[in-house]
Amino acid sequence: MGPSKTMTEPARSTGPVLVAGAGIGGLTAALALARVGHKVIVAERSPELAEVGAGLQLSPNACHVLEQIGALDAIHGAGFEPEAVRIRSARSGEDITRLPLGSSLRKRFGAPYLVVHRADLQRALFDTANKHPEIEFRFGHKVAGLEDEPDAPVRVRFETTSGSTNIDAFAVIGADGVWSALRGMIPGHSEARFSGRTAYRATVSSSRVPDDLLTDTGLWLGNDAHLVHYPVHGSKDFNIVALIEEDWTEKTWSGSVDRASFLQHFGRWAPEVKALLSVPDTWLKWALCGVDGSGPWTHGRLALLGDAAHGMLPFAAQGAGMAIEDAAVLASCLKPGTDSPVAALKTYEAKRKDRVVKVQQTAVSNGKIYHLSGPMAFARDTVMRLAPPARLSSRMDWIYGWKPPA
Ligand SMILES: Cc1cc2nc3c(=O)[nH]c(=O)nc-3n(C[C@H](O)[C@H](O)[C@H](O)COP(=O)(O)OP(=O)(O)OC[C@H]3O[C@@H](n4cnc5c(N)ncnc54)[C@H](O)[C@@H]3O)c2cc1C
């Protein structure tokens, strides 16, 4: 499997753009590409929309794109706009600082900061795409190979339940997630690696959670672990994510959790946070894996997008945001009917890479800061307590202030 050797620019190409993967990146890409005039086929390995996952934070940079592709209103209805991020010490339970979100960010950046369940986001994107006359879906299609010859459409081979099938396309977008099959077809590609961190996620009814936790995003900083929570499903439910430094010994990259041994991680945390952690009856865990975004993302008429290109730690809450930004930039570079799709995809990669790598680095650095212990944690908390909230917030302006090409 893999693209064949000759990667010279083909003669003027026609036909649909093929997007592999109906996750957040693939669905946004389908809508962004259709918006500029492409016909799009989305091929997804699952037999139906795989509405898995938990909560996601969507900052104004991502919301601008969602607005541009006509999906923001539906997402806003299913999401929630927190007033602030309330940061607390997991050990003492004391407040460290509260950074404004809500109307403050909306006013500064012209788009909201939303929290939403991944399933609601994916459903809203799918429903919008499914109504679009130029977007077609093929479920139960798993990428199995690719042929890219000059002067011919690029051909992707899929495995389906009824055997193997080919789809010919003008260009192929690999939005097939962190374990991307299409990434393996790019010479010199980065490999996905386990980060040494695990995410434990649970969703409970908001009625089981104290009212004072329902207005803000909560962030609790502890030694070698932190906790994030916020309302989802239009604030009907409450999403809790605990992120812990530990080894991964399971055979698969996600799994069920032994509740008692999970709760032992937090034995020395403050009573109010322990009470919150004991609310969910079940937790699911995910190994956090990443892909170095500085590796190649394109080869011939194949380009990667989202986690396939640059899966990242969730500590800047930007994995989906960067996939969504990728989609908008890709659509602005790949004009319908262009006679140079290879060059267009290279331009897309060049426009995105520095920013995405910098966001990946920010996520790594946030992880180190969040998990400090002893005197270093004390120093961090003191600096955060003393700094004006607006100044602390402004550290994210370079991420939140991004806008998609027109
Ligand atoms: C704990 C945690 C918290 C997070 N919090 C945030 C947050 O607050 N904000 C944020 O922006 N991001 C967050 N993220 C990251 C975010 O979830 C991902 O970056 C984002 O969902 C990636 O989207 P994607 O479309 O690239 O990949 P995916 O969502 O993984 O979609 C890939 C799709 O491709 C399909 N597929 C896979 N292989 C094949 C194949 N061979 N053929 C065909 N189809 C295939 C899959 O079935 C899937 O539908 C978080 C992640 C985690 C783990």
The ligand as a Gaussian input file, in Angstrom:
#p B3LYP/6-31G(d) Opt

LIG

0 1
 C       -9.380000      14.163000      26.626000
 C       -9.428000      14.994000      25.387000
 C       -9.917000      16.279000      25.492000
 C       -9.937000      17.098000      24.351000
 N      -10.380000      18.377000      24.479000
 C      -10.361000      19.190000      23.402000
 C      -10.831000      20.542000      23.506000
 O      -11.259000      20.986000      24.569000
 N      -10.796000      21.342000      22.392000
 C      -10.332000      20.866000      21.198000
 O      -10.300000      21.643000      20.225000
 N       -9.878000      19.590000      21.062000
 C       -9.886000      18.749000      22.130000
 N       -9.457000      17.455000      21.999000
 C       -8.924000      17.002000      20.702000
 C       -9.992000      16.650000      19.687000
 O      -10.918000      15.713000      20.204000
 C       -9.323000      16.060000      18.434000
 O       -8.190000      16.823000      18.099000
 C      -10.278000      16.101000      17.252000
 O      -11.484000      15.424000      17.547000
 C       -9.612000      15.462000      16.028000
 O      -10.497000      15.433000      14.959000
 P      -10.119000      14.642000      13.617000
 O      -11.281000      14.834000      12.727000
 O       -8.773000      15.046000      13.160000
 O      -10.003000      13.116000      14.053000
 P      -11.107000      12.124000      14.623000
 O      -12.156000      12.863000      15.381000
 O      -10.355000      11.041000      15.323000
 O      -11.827000      11.518000      13.336000
 C      -11.216000      10.596000      12.493000
 C      -12.298000       9.860000      11.718000
 O      -11.662000       9.054000      10.740000
 C      -12.242000       7.759000      10.749000
 N      -11.221000       6.810000      10.260000
 C      -10.131000       6.358000      10.927000
 N       -9.419000       5.530000      10.148000
 C      -10.064000       5.442000       8.971000
 C       -9.798000       4.735000       7.756000
 N       -8.734000       3.915000       7.607000
 N      -10.677000       4.902000       6.722000
 C      -11.774000       5.711000       6.842000
 N      -12.058000       6.394000       7.981000
 C      -11.219000       6.271000       9.033000
 C      -12.633000       7.548000      12.206000
 O      -13.628000       6.532000      12.350000
 C      -13.140000       8.937000      12.589000
 O      -14.508000       9.117000      12.299000
 C       -9.452000      16.600000      23.105000
 C       -8.992000      15.278000      23.000000
 C       -8.995000      14.480000      24.134000
 C       -8.515000      13.049000      24.016000

